[in-house]
Amino acid sequence: MEALLVSTSIVALAEMGDKTQLLSFVLAAKLKRRIPIILGILVATLANHFLAGWIGAWLATLVSPTTLRWTIAASFVAFGLWALKPDELEADQKLRGAGVFVTTLVAFFLVEMGDKTQLATVALAARYDSLVAVVMGTTLGMMIANVPAVWMGEALAHRVDMKWMRWVAAALFVLLGGLTLVAGNEAVRLPPGEATPTGSGGR
């Protein structure tokens, strides 16, 4: 449950003002069909974040728990600093006429590649044992931020203080990094075959 809640909250906040949310504004303005756009965002996010989560879980098997813990903590702090920087979307974003759903799916998947929410999913999957909970949480977080963006358009950006959201997201990332260090090696995935300390279940 912790993995689901943390993943949902941190990605929902980090997505506010992110380039994929800016893409949601563009898609809503140009394509004007909300339901296919939302479904395209959902499928693109599930595919993208499952891939990212799988990579994170795999990377966790390559290094020792101590190295992994410090790497994850440093990554979260870096994401916190990144969250403070406002994103921009390329002005000449091309939307090809392959149907609203397919156009949204392809555009959103590609823009999400290398984005901080995708990289955060890698780190979250390396930290928590449950890949499913992490991917469900990050996907839910993306939908919490992007469904209103599609439904309300750029009016959402004028109603929400994006600067304040960026600071909250940054603080959560840094806090999560600090907690990862304080919690010790129990805070990260253990390599296959390594015993889990008693009482550390449910991470």
C-alpha positions as CSV (number, residue, x, y, z in Angstrom):
1,M,0.0,0.0,0.0
2,E,2.9,2.4,0.8
3,A,4.3,1.8,-2.7
4,L,0.9,2.7,-4.3
5,L,0.3,5.8,-2.2
6,V,3.8,7.2,-2.5
7,S,4.0,6.5,-6.3
8,T,0.6,8.1,-6.8
9,S,1.2,11.2,-4.8
10,I,4.7,12.0,-5.9
11,V,4.0,11.5,-9.7
12,A,0.7,13.4,-9.5
13,L,2.5,16.4,-8.1
14,A,5.6,16.1,-10.3
15,E,3.3,16.0,-13.4
16,M,1.8,19.4,-12.7
17,G,3.3,21.7,-15.3
18,D,5.4,18.8,-16.7
19,K,5.8,18.6,-20.5
20,T,3.4,15.7,-20.8
21,Q,0.7,17.7,-19.0
22,L,1.5,20.5,-21.5
23,L,1.0,18.0,-24.2
24,S,-2.4,17.1,-22.7
25,F,-3.4,20.8,-23.1
26,V,-2.3,20.7,-26.8
27,L,-4.1,17.4,-27.5
28,A,-7.3,18.7,-25.9
29,A,-7.1,22.0,-27.9
30,K,-6.3,20.4,-31.3
31,L,-8.2,17.0,-31.2
32,K,-11.1,18.0,-29.1
33,R,-12.3,14.5,-28.3
34,R,-11.8,14.0,-24.6
35,I,-12.5,10.3,-24.1
36,P,-10.2,9.0,-26.8
37,I,-7.5,11.4,-25.6
38,I,-7.8,10.2,-22.0
39,L,-7.8,6.5,-23.1
40,G,-4.7,7.2,-25.2
41,I,-2.9,8.8,-22.3
42,L,-3.9,5.8,-20.0
43,V,-2.6,3.2,-22.4
44,A,0.6,5.1,-23.2
45,T,1.3,5.7,-19.5
46,L,0.7,2.0,-18.6
47,A,3.1,0.8,-21.4
48,N,5.7,3.4,-20.7
49,H,5.7,3.0,-16.9
50,F,5.6,-0.8,-17.0
51,L,8.8,-0.7,-19.1
52,A,10.3,1.9,-16.7
53,G,9.3,-0.2,-13.7
54,W,10.7,-3.4,-15.2
55,I,14.0,-1.7,-15.8
56,G,14.1,-0.4,-12.3
57,A,13.4,-3.8,-10.8
58,W,16.1,-5.3,-13.1
59,L,18.7,-2.7,-12.1
60,A,18.0,-3.4,-8.5
61,T,19.4,-6.9,-9.0
62,L,22.7,-5.7,-10.4
63,V,24.1,-3.9,-7.3
64,S,24.4,-4.4,-3.6
65,P,21.6,-3.1,-1.4
66,T,23.9,-0.4,0.0
67,T,24.9,0.9,-3.4
68,L,21.3,0.7,-4.6
69,R,20.1,2.7,-1.5
70,W,22.5,5.5,-2.1
71,T,21.8,5.6,-5.8
72,I,18.0,5.8,-5.3
73,A,18.4,8.5,-2.6
74,A,20.6,10.6,-4.9
75,S,18.2,10.1,-7.7
76,F,15.2,11.3,-5.7
77,V,17.2,14.4,-4.6
78,A,18.1,15.1,-8.3
79,F,14.4,14.7,-9.2
80,G,13.5,17.2,-6.5
81,L,15.8,19.7,-8.1
82,W,14.5,18.9,-11.6
83,A,11.0,19.4,-10.4
84,L,11.7,23.1,-9.6
85,K,12.5,23.8,-13.3
86,P,9.4,24.6,-15.4
87,D,9.1,22.4,-18.5
88,E,8.5,23.5,-22.0
89,L,6.9,21.6,-24.9
90,E,8.3,22.0,-28.4
91,A,6.2,24.7,-30.2
92,D,6.0,22.7,-33.4
93,Q,4.7,19.5,-31.9
94,K,3.3,17.5,-34.8
95,L,0.1,15.5,-34.3
96,R,-0.3,13.0,-37.2
97,G,-3.8,12.2,-38.4
98,A,-4.0,8.5,-37.4
99,G,-7.1,8.8,-35.3
100,V,-7.4,10.6,-31.9
101,F,-6.6,7.5,-29.8
102,V,-3.5,6.4,-31.7
103,T,-2.2,9.9,-32.2
104,T,-2.5,10.5,-28.4
105,L,-1.0,7.2,-27.5
106,V,2.1,7.6,-29.8
107,A,2.6,11.3,-28.9
108,F,2.3,10.8,-25.2
109,F,4.5,7.7,-25.1
110,L,7.3,9.4,-27.0
111,V,7.2,12.7,-24.9
112,E,7.2,10.7,-21.7
113,M,10.5,9.0,-22.7
114,G,13.3,10.3,-20.5
115,D,10.9,12.6,-18.6
116,K,11.2,12.9,-14.8
117,T,8.0,11.0,-14.1
118,Q,9.3,8.0,-16.2
119,L,12.7,8.1,-14.5
120,A,11.0,8.5,-11.1
121,T,9.1,5.3,-11.9
122,V,12.5,3.5,-12.5
123,A,13.7,4.7,-9.1
124,L,10.4,3.8,-7.3
125,A,10.4,0.3,-8.8
126,A,14.0,-0.2,-7.6
127,R,13.0,1.0,-4.1
128,Y,9.8,-1.0,-3.6
129,D,9.2,-4.7,-4.0
130,S,5.9,-4.5,-5.8
131,L,6.2,-3.6,-9.5
132,V,2.5,-3.7,-9.9
133,A,1.8,-1.3,-7.1
134,V,4.4,1.1,-8.3
135,V,3.1,1.1,-11.9
136,M,-0.5,1.4,-10.8
137,G,0.5,4.3,-8.5
138,T,2.5,6.2,-11.1
139,T,-0.2,5.7,-13.7
140,L,-2.9,6.8,-11.3
141,G,-0.8,9.9,-10.5
142,M,-0.4,10.7,-14.2
143,M,-4.2,10.4,-14.7
144,I,-5.0,12.6,-11.7
145,A,-2.9,15.3,-13.3
146,N,-3.8,14.8,-16.9
147,V,-7.5,14.0,-16.9
148,P,-8.4,17.5,-15.6
149,A,-5.9,19.0,-18.1
150,V,-7.8,17.3,-21.0
151,W,-11.2,18.1,-19.5
152,M,-10.6,21.7,-18.5
153,G,-7.9,22.7,-21.0
154,E,-5.5,25.5,-20.2
155,A,-8.0,26.9,-17.7
156,L,-6.5,24.4,-15.3
157,A,-3.1,26.0,-15.5
158,H,-4.6,29.4,-14.5
159,R,-6.5,27.9,-11.6
160,V,-3.6,26.0,-10.1
161,D,-0.5,27.6,-8.7
162,M,2.1,25.5,-10.7
163,K,5.0,27.1,-8.9
164,W,3.7,26.0,-5.5
165,M,3.0,22.5,-6.9
166,R,6.6,22.3,-8.1
167,W,7.9,23.2,-4.7
168,V,5.7,20.5,-3.0
169,A,6.8,17.9,-5.5
170,A,10.5,18.8,-5.0
171,A,10.1,18.6,-1.2
172,L,8.5,15.2,-1.5
173,F,11.3,13.9,-3.7
174,V,13.9,15.1,-1.3
175,L,12.0,13.7,1.7
176,L,11.7,10.3,0.0
177,G,15.4,10.4,-0.7
178,G,16.2,11.2,2.9
179,L,13.8,8.4,4.2
180,T,15.5,5.9,1.8
181,L,18.8,6.6,3.5
182,V,17.5,6.6,7.0
183,A,15.5,3.4,6.6
184,G,18.7,1.4,5.7
185,N,18.9,-1.5,3.3
186,E,15.4,-2.6,4.2
187,A,14.2,0.4,2.1
188,V,15.2,-1.2,-1.2
189,R,14.7,-4.4,-3.1
190,L,16.9,-7.2,-1.9
191,P,18.8,-9.3,-4.5
192,P,17.2,-12.7,-5.3
193,G,18.1,-15.3,-2.7
194,E,19.0,-12.7,0.0
195,A,16.8,-13.1,3.1
196,T,14.4,-10.3,4.0
197,P,14.9,-9.2,7.6
198,T,12.1,-10.1,9.9
199,G,9.4,-7.4,10.2
200,S,10.5,-5.7,7.0
201,G,7.6,-7.0,4.9
202,G,5.0,-4.8,3.3
203,R,7.3,-2.2,1.9
